[in-house]
Structures are given as C-alpha cells and as structure tokens.
Amino acid sequence: MTTSVPFMSSPLKIEPGWIDFNNHLNMGYYTVLFDRAADEVFAEFGFGPDYVAQANHTTFAAEFHIRYLREVKLGDTLQASFWLLDHDEKRFHTFQELYHQDGWLAATGEGMTLHVDLDGPRVAPMPDDILSRVRAMAAQHAQHPRPDGVGSQIGIRRKP
C-alpha cells in the first residue's frame, strides 16, 4: 500500500477530444481525470476488474462535487491527490485535488463511493481484507489536516 499522504496519482495527460470550443478542458473530463486517479487507489484497496469477476462486487459513485479553479488546456499534464476522509463498512468519503504540472491547483473533487454487491445490486459491506486497507489509509490521512475545500457549498454570496 502506498504510504504517501495524500496518495498521488501517476501523471494524467489531456486528450485532444476533451478540449471544447472554448479551447480548454470540457467540464465532463475533469470527472474522467479524477476517476482515473481514483482507480489507482482502488487497485491498492483490491477493487478493479479482477475483483468484479471473482467477487461480483464493485464500487459505485453515489455523489461527486467538482470545483473548477483554473483553466486546463491541451498539452497540460496533471496529477491528482486522493484523500480518504471517512469510511464505514459500506462507504467511503473522498477528496481529490487536481494539480497542474507547474504546481497550481486546477480543480477539486469530493465524493461518496459505495461498495456494491452486483447480485442486487445493493450496497454491501466490504470484505475484511479490503476494509483493513481502507482503514489503514483513513488512519494515515486522519493524522494530517483536511485539505482546503472539503465540504464546500454552492451559493451566491451577497455583500452585506
């Protein structure tokens, strides 16, 4: 299991088809980038195609919120952090930060992920071996301050 806090993904490249008519990364592809980075962490937990094939269980996103902070363009390389904020035997709450190769923060994503038995489908407890890896990462991350932006709300701020 990776010991860096937070977990950092491998480099993420912007694909030409993801650029919109404004000449920047289309909003939907931020989710793709966050998802690809999360897949790297999920593989360390024991989730992935082999897990689905063997256990008929997987993970589903229940909710995901993105804050778009700076423009990303074709040719940019990014890297995503992954923070495990909270969990129980069936769910985990995460926060990710998408960093540009030059070090600035481009976006954040906060989500709730469910562990699902595909026979239902229904939310189900994680097996002990996976839950122990989730617990270990959560304990490691809990020793550090939460990143800025966790729990952000949408709203129009009015001047007094």
N, C-alpha and C positions, 0 to 999 in steps of 0.2 A: 504494500500500500504506500502511496506517495506520502511523504512527510512534510512537504512544504505547506505553509499556511499563508494565504489560501492556496488551494490547488490551482496550478496554471496550465492551461491547455497548450498543445502544440501550436505553431503558427497557423493562422487562418487566412487564406487568400480570398480576395474578392473576385468573383467570376463575371465575365463581360455581360452575360444575360441578366445579371442582377441590377444593372445600372438603369435608372429610369430617365424620363425625358427632361428631368431637372439636372441630369448629369451627375447624380450621386446615388448611393446605395438606396434602393427602394426599401421602404419600411418593413416589408414582409421578410426580407432576407436577414435582418438583424436576428429574428427568431431562429432562422436556419443556423446562423453562426453560433448563437447560444446553445442550440440543440446539439450541434456537432461537438462543441466543447463539453457539454454535459455527458455525451456518450462516452467520452474518455474516462470520466469519473465513474459513470455507471459500470463500465467494464471492470474497473478496480473493485467495485462492490460485488460484482458477479452477475450483473444483468447483461443482456445482449442476446443476439440470435441463438446462441447455444442454450442459454437459459430458457428461452421461449420454447425451443424444440424439445428440451429434456423435461422441463417442469410444467410447461403450458401456463406459465405465469410471466408477467411483464410489468412495465410501468406505463402509466398514462399521465399526461399533464392534466391537472384539474383547473389550473388558473396560472396565467403568466402576464406580468405587467412590465412594460418596457418604458424607459425614459431615454429619449433621443437627445444627446447632449452636444455632439459636434458632428459635422458632416463627414461621411466616409466616401471615398471615390475609388474608381478603378485604379489598380496598381498599389493600393494600400495593403499592408499586412497588419493583421490584428492578432491579439492573444486575449483569451478570456480567463478571468479568475472564476473560482467556484467556491462559495461559502456555504456550508451546511449549518443553518441557523437553529433548526429544531427538528424533532422527529418523534414518532411513536412507532408502534409495530407495523403500521399500515401506510404511513405517510411521511414525507419529509418536505421541509420548508427551506428553500434555497435562495441565494442571491448571487448574481454574477455581474462582473464588470468587464466591459469590452474595451481594451486598451489598444491604441494605435501604436505602430512600430516606433514612433517618436516619443512615446510615453504618456500622451494625453488621453484622458478618458472620453470615449466616444458615446457610450451608452451603458445603461444598467438594465438588468432583468431580474425580476423577483417572481418566484413560482412556488406552487404547491404540486407535488408529484404523489401519485397514488400507486401502491403495489396492487396488481390486479390478477386474479385467477381468471383465466380466459374461458373456463367452463361455464361461468355465469353469463356474461362476465360480471364479476363482483369484486369489490375491494376486499383484500385478504391479508393476513399477517405475512411478513417476510420470513423466510426460513432463518433459523438461528445463525448459520454461518454468515449470511448476508447482513442480518441485523447487527451482528457483532462488529462488522466492518463499518457500518453506518454509525454505530455508537462510538467507535474509536475516532472516526473523523469528527463527529459532532463534539466530542470531548476535547479534541485538539483545537478545534475552531473556537470553542467557548472560552478558551484562555486568552483570546485576543478581542479587542474592541470590535463591535459591529461596524461594518463599513457605512459610510455616509450614504443616505438614500434609502435605507431599509424602511419599509412601511410608508413610503411617500404616497400622498393622496393627490388626486386631480381636483382642481378647483380654480376659480378666478379669484385672484387676490385683489381685494378692493382697498384703496387708500383710505385711511380714516378721515 
